[in-house]
Amino acid sequence: MYRQSIEDPEAFWGHAAEEIFWEKRWNKVLGNSSGPYYRWFEGGVLNTCHNCLDLHVERGKGEHTALIYDSPVTSTIQKFSYRELRDLVAMCAGGLVQHGVKKGDRVVIYMPMIPETVIAMLACARIGAIHSVVFGGFAARELAARIRDAHPTMIISASCGIEISRVIPYKPLLDEAITLSGTGPVQCVICQRPHAQATLIEGRDISWDTLMDAQPVPCVPCKATDPLYILYTSGTTGIPKGVVRDNGGHLVALTWSMRYIYGMKPGEVFWAASDVGWVVGHSYIVYAPLAYGCTTILYEGKSVGTPDPGAFWRVIAEHGVDVLFTAPTAFRAIKREDPEGVYIKKYDLSRFRMLFLAGERCDPDTLHWAENRLSVPVIDHWWQTETGWAIGANTAGLGLLPVKAGSCTKPVPGYDVHVLDDHGEELAPSQSGTIAIKLPLPPGCLTTLWNNDHDFYKTYLSEYPGYYLTGDAGFIDREGYLWIMGRTDDIINTAGHRLSTGAMEEVLASHPDVAECAVTGVADEVKGEIPVGFVVLKAGVHRDPSRIEQELILMVRERIGPIASFKLALVVRRLPKTRSGKILRGTIKKIADGAEYRVPATIDDPAILDEIKQSLAIRGYAKQQNK
């Protein structure tokens, strides 16, 4: 299947497209009339919402459970059948139309993990409006940048979000963001939650109940190449990068992935333990499971650690989850809280058959811990906001291959993956370089950036003509496995040697006392850069941190060699992370570089090492805490 997808992509994806419902069949599977701006299924007409909801009802599956809302923070569990969800979405779509939203208009959705968020997304898809979901609780400045770029006709929000026991009012953030955006008045819909009531501005704001008091409307036919949504990449600064996803290619790729990557069957239960504000939530909480006819879980609350270390296992047991998809960070936290897996043994996980991890590099120690505790295959896979689905995976639906731990995958059908040097030349097996994907990208990937074709080309297509630049570094081994070692900016140059911080992190993570870690490079007058490791210890470890630090330095020296120049490891209480749980390595680097010292010509002197250590641990960590 992989060979066919590369040698004859039109035949491969044309066959896959037969699995979804088209109101009008495409004229051409792959259009490339505008050079690198490829378009899939030109001439085709369909509606994404119809494929996700109406089609299942029409085919007699209306009473099957589509969505389970599980909210331990509000003590709520609510189930929606495909028929119930379709009817709610159709009324919401009617409300959008009644308030002037048309096909092609943008609707910003700034919501917590509640059913209304999913309903709003699907309602936009139903009428051909373009939704842009912003992670609930993002600061006003970041929300403002997205409003300014998208120019929405309407913003849908909620009175508050809830994090464990803390209520976060959204309305003040929304009001400030609208002011900061400078875009003028915009209609706002507010879903009032009982935990915090928002004050509505007369003439601008309406309640969710008012929006839903409308006649249901049918699905609007959309071109396959029409935009379905805009998703701004996390950490956006300056001019936002709004990834644009189409309707046709997106639906074809995601439906294919449910069967062949995740090994799912229609009617089974799939849980992506993420947030709809991120790409995982778009693809695998909302669109892919519903299009494929599965039950999907919308979880509101912290699924790892306090107050309930067994939260993951309770959800899997209670709702009969077949396959779970989450981030390695989550399992590192579980391993730290419950290293012996005591909470796992309290629940019946007999139906649970596979765990998928993605979002950042998965160290072998975490992967093996999960395998041993759960007794199911644990599959690391790799993808990006820009691609919308996996570039590399061990495709369960095609028969699992032997698992190699350490962010190791196989290229997924559709992705022609290459490893290139700085001059764009192909590297030999096992040589590290920049990972690039030969054009055309398969269906489901970004088609451009919103209102910014120039930056789309400059950012992703210009460095290696004919290739998409992933921004990740790694290598392909002699068996064809793809190893992801981190972002290209996580490669440090020490005395002329290109070294992967990811490889060093892998060593640190294998130490029995280490829960999680990060390695970054700091400036050195002689060697250019030298690596510094930051580690968080597991709960219950009370050994002398300096002893552990010396053990870590010795481990890196033994496994990678003196060439790594790894001479400094620091035990810290926690690492800075994004809201989705990814470690902010760039922030750690700024903390390290921002400490007020100049690295001397040599750092072999123990006294100088100690001075640097104090500077990083005291000054740097204080800055991290303030952030």
ABEGO torsion letter per residue (X at the ends): XAAAAAABAAAAAAAAAAABBBABBBABABBAAAEABBBBGBGBBBBAAAAAAAAAAAAGAAABBABBBBBAAAGBBBBBBAAAAAAAAAAAAAAAAAAGBBBGBBBBBBBBBBAAAAAAAAAAAAAGBBBBBBBBGBBAAAAAAAAAAAGBABBBBBABBBBEABBBBAAAAAAAAAAAAGAEBBBBBBBBBAABBBBBBBGABBBAAAAABBBBBBBBBBBAABBABBBBBBGBBEBBBBBBBBAAAAAAAAAAAAAAAAGBBBGBBBBBBBBAABAAAAAAAAAAAAAAGBBBBBBBEBABEOABAAAAAAAAAAAGBABBBBBAAAAAAAAAABAAGAAAAABBAAABABBBBBGBBBBAAAAAAAAAAAGBBBBBBBBBAAAGBBABBBBAAAEBBBBBBGGBBBBBBGBBBBBBBAAGBBBBBGBBBBBBBBOBBBBGBBABBBGBAAAAAAAAAAABBGBBBAGBBEBBBAAGBBBBAEBAAABBBBGGBBBBAAAAAAAAAABAABABBBBBBBBBAAAGBBBBBBBBBBBGBABBAAAAAAAAAAAAAAAAEAAAGBABBBBBABBBBBAAGBBBAAAAAAAAAABBBBBBABAABAAAAAAAAAAAAAAAAAAAAAX
